[in-house]
Amino acid sequence: MADATLDLATVWDQIRERLATSLSPQQNAMLNLTRPLGLVEDTAVLAAPNEFTQTVLESRMRRVLAEALSEQFGRDIRVAVQLEDAPAGPPPETPDEEPTRRPWTAAEVQRAEEDRASRDRADDGRSAFGVRTDTVGSAPWDRDGSADLTGRLPGRGVMQHPLPL
């Protein structure tokens, strides 16, 4: 198996050099990040650094890689791509106790009280945009009471349409 791995590593470098001119820069970067793990019977096992690279190699580049490997080895070679093992590191630290909360200073307490008081103050009838909210929904000509909503003008009776129907 060591000889097959060595052969695959040598062939892999040759394939990367040969395909460099026919692949996109992104595909070349993915090949450069991928390393050969070994040749198991007629299957070249490759290690991809992340799931995206694994997906691209398996879906879009598998045929090109299989053809190049088959040509180099002189027999049909299939390609299998697996995720590279994550490096073993120290386990993440888990805090055993809750974070301590510091008490508010007198200035922070005063600021919080001022904020609360400003939110609780009486509304002056205007929205944040300066529009009076107590008159929303009524037409401007109705606000002074000179006309009602039935189509009558005070003292004139029913309005007539200017054109005969």
Backbone as CSV, one residue per row, in Angstrom:
resi,resn,N_x,N_y,N_z,CA_x,CA_y,CA_z,C_x,C_y,C_z
1,MET,0.821,-1.190,0.000,0.000,0.000,0.000,0.862,1.249,0.000
2,ALA,2.037,1.204,0.635,2.905,2.377,0.671,3.371,2.743,-0.724
3,ASP,3.681,1.723,-1.557,4.097,2.001,-2.930,2.975,2.638,-3.727
4,ALA,1.753,2.129,-3.544,0.603,2.685,-4.260,0.363,4.129,-3.839
5,THR,0.530,4.420,-2.545,0.350,5.788,-2.059,1.415,6.701,-2.637
6,LEU,2.657,6.220,-2.669,3.747,7.006,-3.241,3.506,7.250,-4.728
7,ASP,3.100,6.190,-5.433,2.790,6.355,-6.851,1.647,7.353,-7.043
8,LEU,0.602,7.253,-6.247,-0.532,8.158,-6.382,-0.102,9.592,-6.089
9,ALA,0.744,9.782,-5.081,1.211,11.133,-4.762,2.008,11.719,-5.922
10,THR,2.866,10.919,-6.527,3.657,11.381,-7.675,2.752,11.680,-8.864
11,VAL,1.840,10.765,-9.149,0.909,10.952,-10.263,0.010,12.156,-10.007
12,TRP,-0.410,12.341,-8.759,-1.294,13.470,-8.415,-0.607,14.801,-8.741
13,ASP,0.664,14.926,-8.392,1.403,16.158,-8.711,1.482,16.376,-10.218
14,GLN,1.722,15.314,-10.961,1.780,15.426,-12.424,0.430,15.844,-13.007
15,ILE,-0.622,15.270,-12.488,-1.975,15.600,-12.975,-2.306,17.056,-12.676
16,ARG,-1.969,17.509,-11.482,-2.247,18.919,-11.138,-1.524,19.856,-12.090
17,GLU,-0.259,19.551,-12.402,0.505,20.393,-13.336,-0.098,20.365,-14.732
18,ARG,-0.504,19.177,-15.178,-1.054,19.046,-16.524,-2.415,19.729,-16.646
19,LEU,-3.263,19.643,-15.624,-4.609,20.222,-15.682,-4.635,21.727,-15.357
20,ALA,-3.527,22.259,-14.871,-3.492,23.663,-14.427,-3.919,24.634,-15.523
21,THR,-3.575,24.334,-16.775,-3.905,25.267,-17.859,-5.344,25.127,-18.342
22,SER,-5.972,23.979,-18.085,-7.331,23.772,-18.588,-8.416,24.008,-17.535
23,LEU,-8.036,24.227,-16.288,-9.014,24.451,-15.220,-9.065,25.920,-14.836
24,SER,-10.156,26.295,-14.197,-10.289,27.671,-13.715,-9.359,27.876,-12.515
25,PRO,-9.073,29.124,-12.171,-8.230,29.367,-10.981,-8.839,28.774,-9.708
26,GLN,-10.170,28.811,-9.597,-10.822,28.249,-8.409,-10.633,26.724,-8.361
27,GLN,-10.801,26.071,-9.514,-10.622,24.619,-9.550,-9.169,24.242,-9.261
28,ASN,-8.223,25.021,-9.779,-6.808,24.770,-9.472,-6.543,24.913,-7.984
29,ALA,-7.139,25.930,-7.367,-6.953,26.119,-5.919,-7.500,24.924,-5.151
30,MET,-8.649,24.416,-5.596,-9.221,23.248,-4.917,-8.332,22.020,-5.069
31,LEU,-7.769,21.829,-6.261,-6.859,20.691,-6.452,-5.611,20.833,-5.590
32,ASN,-5.120,22.058,-5.464,-3.915,22.281,-4.652,-4.174,22.038,-3.172
33,LEU,-5.422,22.223,-2.733,-5.763,21.988,-1.327,-6.111,20.529,-1.049
34,THR,-6.335,19.765,-2.104,-6.716,18.360,-1.964,-5.460,17.501,-1.999
35,ARG,-5.447,16.478,-1.170,-4.272,15.605,-1.169,-4.695,14.158,-1.361
36,PRO,-3.846,13.387,-2.019,-4.166,11.967,-2.229,-3.918,11.169,-0.956
37,LEU,-4.863,10.292,-0.624,-4.692,9.452,0.557,-4.145,8.077,0.195
38,GLY,-4.593,7.555,-0.935,-4.105,6.235,-1.325,-4.897,5.688,-2.491
39,LEU,-4.374,4.589,-3.021,-5.000,3.893,-4.131,-5.460,2.544,-3.588
40,VAL,-6.781,2.353,-3.529,-7.348,1.109,-3.034,-7.960,0.399,-4.233
41,GLU,-7.322,-0.705,-4.632,-7.682,-1.422,-5.855,-7.708,-0.435,-7.018
42,ASP,-8.877,-0.158,-7.579,-8.941,0.762,-8.723,-9.579,2.092,-8.340
43,THR,-9.468,2.488,-7.086,-10.079,3.732,-6.616,-9.026,4.617,-5.964
44,ALA,-8.926,5.838,-6.481,-8.031,6.825,-5.865,-8.833,7.561,-4.803
45,VAL,-8.357,7.516,-3.583,-9.041,8.176,-2.465,-8.348,9.507,-2.210
46,LEU,-9.129,10.588,-2.298,-8.602,11.943,-2.113,-9.209,12.549,-0.860
47,ALA,-8.454,13.431,-0.204,-8.931,14.128,0.994,-9.143,15.598,0.651
48,ALA,-10.393,16.042,0.769,-10.736,17.446,0.516,-10.722,18.203,1.842
49,PRO,-10.297,19.466,1.833,-10.182,20.208,3.086,-11.526,20.664,3.665
50,ASN,-12.572,20.730,2.817,-13.879,21.182,3.312,-14.982,20.582,2.449
51,GLU,-16.226,20.743,2.899,-17.360,20.133,2.201,-17.567,20.735,0.815
52,PHE,-17.334,22.028,0.668,-17.520,22.668,-0.635,-16.573,22.065,-1.668
53,THR,-15.311,21.949,-1.304,-14.330,21.355,-2.213,-14.701,19.909,-2.512
54,GLN,-15.128,19.183,-1.512,-15.545,17.797,-1.713,-16.693,17.717,-2.716
55,THR,-17.682,18.585,-2.573,-18.836,18.580,-3.480,-18.425,18.908,-4.904
56,VAL,-17.569,19.913,-5.076,-17.126,20.290,-6.426,-16.316,19.165,-7.055
57,LEU,-15.419,18.558,-6.297,-14.610,17.466,-6.843,-15.476,16.275,-7.230
58,GLU,-16.461,15.960,-6.411,-17.319,14.809,-6.688,-18.288,15.059,-7.834
59,SER,-18.772,16.271,-7.972,-19.805,16.525,-8.975,-19.251,17.062,-10.290
60,ARG,-18.404,18.061,-10.235,-17.983,18.737,-11.464,-16.634,18.275,-11.999
61,MET,-15.781,17.749,-11.139,-14.423,17.440,-11.585,-14.108,15.951,-11.573
62,ARG,-15.041,15.135,-11.120,-14.778,13.694,-10.990,-14.366,13.070,-12.324
63,ARG,-15.086,13.375,-13.397,-14.804,12.763,-14.699,-13.413,13.138,-15.195
64,VAL,-13.066,14.428,-15.085,-11.757,14.897,-15.551,-10.642,14.235,-14.740
65,LEU,-10.831,14.145,-13.438,-9.808,13.526,-12.584,-9.685,12.031,-12.874
66,ALA,-10.828,11.355,-13.034,-10.798,9.918,-13.306,-10.108,9.630,-14.639
67,GLU,-10.399,10.448,-15.660,-9.750,10.248,-16.963,-8.242,10.475,-16.868
68,ALA,-7.836,11.529,-16.160,-6.402,11.828,-16.039,-5.683,10.737,-15.257
69,LEU,-6.302,10.264,-14.158,-5.689,9.192,-13.371,-5.631,7.891,-14.164
70,SER,-6.698,7.595,-14.899,-6.735,6.361,-15.697,-5.650,6.381,-16.758
71,GLU,-5.458,7.535,-17.370,-4.421,7.655,-18.400,-3.030,7.432,-17.798
72,GLN,-2.785,7.997,-16.631,-1.462,7.870,-16.002,-1.181,6.440,-15.534
73,PHE,-2.219,5.773,-14.971,-2.000,4.425,-14.441,-2.187,3.343,-15.507
74,GLY,-2.769,3.686,-16.653,-2.961,2.708,-17.712,-4.121,1.768,-17.470
75,ARG,-5.000,2.072,-16.572,-6.203,1.270,-16.301,-7.282,2.196,-15.750
76,ASP,-8.508,1.724,-15.744,-9.611,2.552,-15.244,-9.454,2.801,-13.745
77,ILE,-9.473,4.075,-13.388,-9.367,4.472,-11.983,-10.601,5.302,-11.639
78,ARG,-11.245,4.933,-10.556,-12.368,5.718,-10.046,-11.841,6.694,-9.001
79,VAL,-12.649,7.730,-8.706,-12.244,8.747,-7.739,-13.234,8.764,-6.585
80,ALA,-12.706,8.703,-5.374,-13.515,8.848,-4.166,-12.945,10.008,-3.367
81,VAL,-13.827,10.903,-2.938,-13.375,12.083,-2.195,-14.001,12.056,-0.817
82,GLN,-13.164,12.206,0.195,-13.665,12.269,1.562,-13.144,13.530,2.224
83,LEU,-13.803,13.916,3.303,-13.346,15.097,4.039,-12.079,14.762,4.806
84,GLU,-11.168,15.690,4.791,-9.930,15.515,5.540,-10.256,15.586,7.023
85,ASP,-9.612,14.741,7.790,-9.852,14.748,9.230,-9.416,16.074,9.816
86,ALA,-10.237,16.585,10.723,-9.889,17.823,11.405,-8.724,17.537,12.347
87,PRO,-7.777,18.464,12.434,-6.651,18.236,13.335,-7.133,18.165,14.777
88,ALA,-6.569,17.220,15.500,-6.951,17.071,16.898,-6.342,18.201,17.709
89,GLY,-7.161,18.857,18.448,-6.693,19.967,19.267,-7.260,19.843,20.663
90,PRO,-6.888,20.747,21.522,-7.432,20.689,22.873,-8.940,20.954,22.836
91,PRO,-9.693,20.296,23.684,-11.140,20.526,23.698,-11.437,21.968,24.112
92,PRO,-12.510,22.532,23.601,-12.828,23.910,23.970,-13.155,24.005,25.454
93,GLU,-12.744,25.106,26.032,-12.979,25.307,27.455,-14.434,25.672,27.688
94,THR,-15.024,25.039,28.691,-16.402,25.366,29.044,-16.383,26.028,30.411
95,PRO,-16.951,27.203,30.496,-16.957,27.877,31.802,-17.887,27.142,32.760
96,ASP,-17.392,26.945,33.986,-18.174,26.245,34.995,-19.108,27.178,35.748
97,GLU,-18.814,28.452,35.733,-19.642,29.384,36.491,-20.142,30.494,35.568
98,GLU,-21.234,31.113,35.987,-21.804,32.197,35.202,-20.891,33.421,35.265
99,PRO,-20.951,34.239,34.230,-20.140,35.462,34.288,-20.662,36.369,35.397
100,THR,-19.731,37.041,36.028,-20.139,37.948,37.101,-20.655,39.247,36.506
101,ARG,-21.727,39.741,37.086,-22.296,41.006,36.630,-21.855,42.090,37.610
102,ARG,-21.322,43.138,37.034,-20.886,44.220,37.904,-22.073,45.132,38.200
103,PRO,-22.110,45.715,39.356,-23.206,46.633,39.677,-23.082,47.920,38.870
104,TRP,-24.222,48.561,38.604,-24.223,49.823,37.867,-23.636,50.935,38.714
105,THR,-22.969,51.838,38.032,-22.471,53.019,38.734,-23.630,53.994,38.902
106,ALA,-23.422,55.012,39.730,-24.476,56.005,39.969,-24.849,56.725,38.670
107,ALA,-23.868,57.005,37.805,-24.143,57.677,36.540,-24.991,56.786,35.627
108,GLU,-24.727,55.473,35.612,-25.510,54.561,34.788,-26.939,54.442,35.299
109,VAL,-27.108,54.422,36.615,-28.452,54.371,37.194,-29.224,55.627,36.814
110,GLN,-28.585,56.790,36.928,-29.241,58.053,36.587,-29.630,58.083,35.104
111,ARG,-28.738,57.640,34.231,-29.013,57.612,32.794,-30.193,56.686,32.485
112,ALA,-30.255,55.526,33.142,-31.363,54.594,32.936,-32.684,55.209,33.385
113,GLU,-32.666,55.926,34.502,-33.891,56.586,34.985,-34.336,57.679,34.027
114,GLU,-33.395,58.445,33.490,-33.737,59.498,32.530,-34.322,58.904,31.246
115,ASP,-33.747,57.812,30.785,-34.279,57.146,29.593,-35.700,56.648,29.836
116,ARG,-35.927,56.040,30.985,-37.254,55.534,31.309,-38.262,56.674,31.396
117,ALA,-37.846,57.788,32.012,-38.747,58.935,32.145,-39.067,59.540,30.777
118,SER,-38.088,59.609,29.890,-38.351,60.189,28.570,-39.273,59.288,27.751
119,ARG,-39.209,57.972,27.940,-40.121,57.070,27.229,-41.522,57.150,27.782
120,ASP,-41.643,57.439,29.086,-42.948,57.458,29.730,-43.656,58.806,29.633
121,ARG,-42.981,59.840,29.116,-43.611,61.156,29.092,-44.829,61.146,28.170
122,ALA,-45.704,62.109,28.370,-46.943,62.172,27.588,-46.629,62.461,26.127
123,ASP,-47.407,61.842,25.242,-47.249,62.052,23.808,-47.871,63.379,23.435
124,ASP,-47.190,64.175,22.606,-47.717,65.483,22.216,-48.606,65.401,20.984
125,GLY,-48.935,64.181,20.516,-49.815,64.046,19.368,-49.074,64.013,18.046
126,ARG,-47.755,64.050,18.063,-46.999,64.009,16.814,-46.198,62.715,16.756
127,SER,-46.088,62.175,15.543,-45.287,60.977,15.381,-43.820,61.384,15.283
128,ALA,-42.967,60.420,15.085,-41.536,60.697,14.952,-41.231,61.520,13.703
129,PHE,-42.180,61.554,12.734,-41.961,62.282,11.501,-42.630,63.646,11.516
130,GLY,-43.180,64.059,12.640,-43.802,65.367,12.737,-45.228,65.409,12.230
131,VAL,-45.827,64.276,11.954,-47.208,64.226,11.486,-48.108,64.092,12.697
132,ARG,-49.152,64.889,12.718,-50.083,64.803,13.843,-50.830,63.486,13.775
133,THR,-50.750,62.715,14.827,-51.392,61.407,14.845,-52.832,61.472,15.305
134,ASP,-53.238,62.576,15.895,-54.618,62.664,16.374,-55.591,63.016,15.249
135,THR,-55.110,63.341,14.043,-55.992,63.696,12.943,-55.854,62.756,11.761
136,VAL,-55.113,61.675,11.927,-54.942,60.733,10.830,-56.282,60.084,10.526
137,GLY,-56.626,59.972,9.254,-57.866,59.333,8.857,-58.927,60.310,8.431
138,SER,-58.770,61.568,8.740,-59.750,62.544,8.287,-59.122,63.401,7.200
139,ALA,-59.962,63.823,6.259,-59.477,64.637,5.159,-59.183,66.050,5.649
140,PRO,-58.214,66.736,5.035,-57.868,68.082,5.489,-59.050,69.044,5.441
141,TRP,-59.942,68.938,4.469,-61.065,69.862,4.373,-62.134,69.585,5.408
142,ASP,-62.071,68.397,6.044,-63.050,68.080,7.085,-62.603,68.540,8.457
143,ARG,-61.380,68.907,8.594,-60.867,69.215,9.922,-61.462,70.483,10.508
144,ASP,-61.844,71.451,9.660,-62.415,72.674,10.210,-63.936,72.633,10.233
145,GLY,-64.549,71.540,9.704,-65.988,71.384,9.786,-66.767,72.138,8.728
146,SER,-66.128,72.665,7.660,-66.853,73.442,6.656,-67.622,72.553,5.693
147,ALA,-67.311,71.259,5.605,-68.065,70.351,4.741,-68.244,69.031,5.452
148,ASP,-69.330,68.313,5.121,-69.508,67.013,5.731,-69.245,65.932,4.684
149,LEU,-69.325,64.682,5.082,-68.957,63.597,4.199,-70.082,63.173,3.263
150,THR,-71.265,63.784,3.282,-72.388,63.343,2.456,-72.414,64.022,1.100
151,GLY,-71.469,64.869,0.793,-71.424,65.532,-0.500,-72.160,66.858,-0.502
152,ARG,-72.512,67.373,0.637,-73.229,68.640,0.723,-72.274,69.716,1.192
153,LEU,-72.394,70.849,0.656,-71.664,72.013,1.140,-72.603,72.796,2.029
154,PRO,-72.104,73.372,3.078,-72.992,74.109,3.978,-73.703,75.233,3.235
155,GLY,-75.029,75.252,3.316,-75.832,76.318,2.736,-76.073,76.190,1.247
156,ARG,-75.577,75.188,0.570,-75.733,75.112,-0.880,-76.532,73.901,-1.339
157,GLY,-76.805,72.933,-0.517,-77.541,71.760,-0.943,-76.597,70.714,-1.525
158,VAL,-77.153,69.857,-2.375,-76.401,68.746,-2.950,-75.543,69.257,-4.089
159,MET,-74.305,68.748,-4.158,-73.404,69.150,-5.234,-73.867,68.511,-6.531
160,GLN,-73.747,69.226,-7.627,-74.111,68.715,-8.943,-72.842,68.398,-9.709
161,HIS,-72.927,67.381,-10.536,-71.788,67.033,-11.389,-71.710,68.083,-12.491
162,PRO,-70.510,68.605,-12.836,-70.430,69.671,-13.837,-70.838,69.249,-15.229
163,LEU,-70.734,67.993,-15.580,-71.133,67.523,-16.909,-72.411,66.729,-16.794
164,PRO,-73.326,66.882,-17.773,-74.547,66.084,-17.717,-74.236,64.609,-17.962
165,LEU,-74.916,63.769,-17.264,-74.655,62.336,-17.386,-75.485,61.684,-18.445
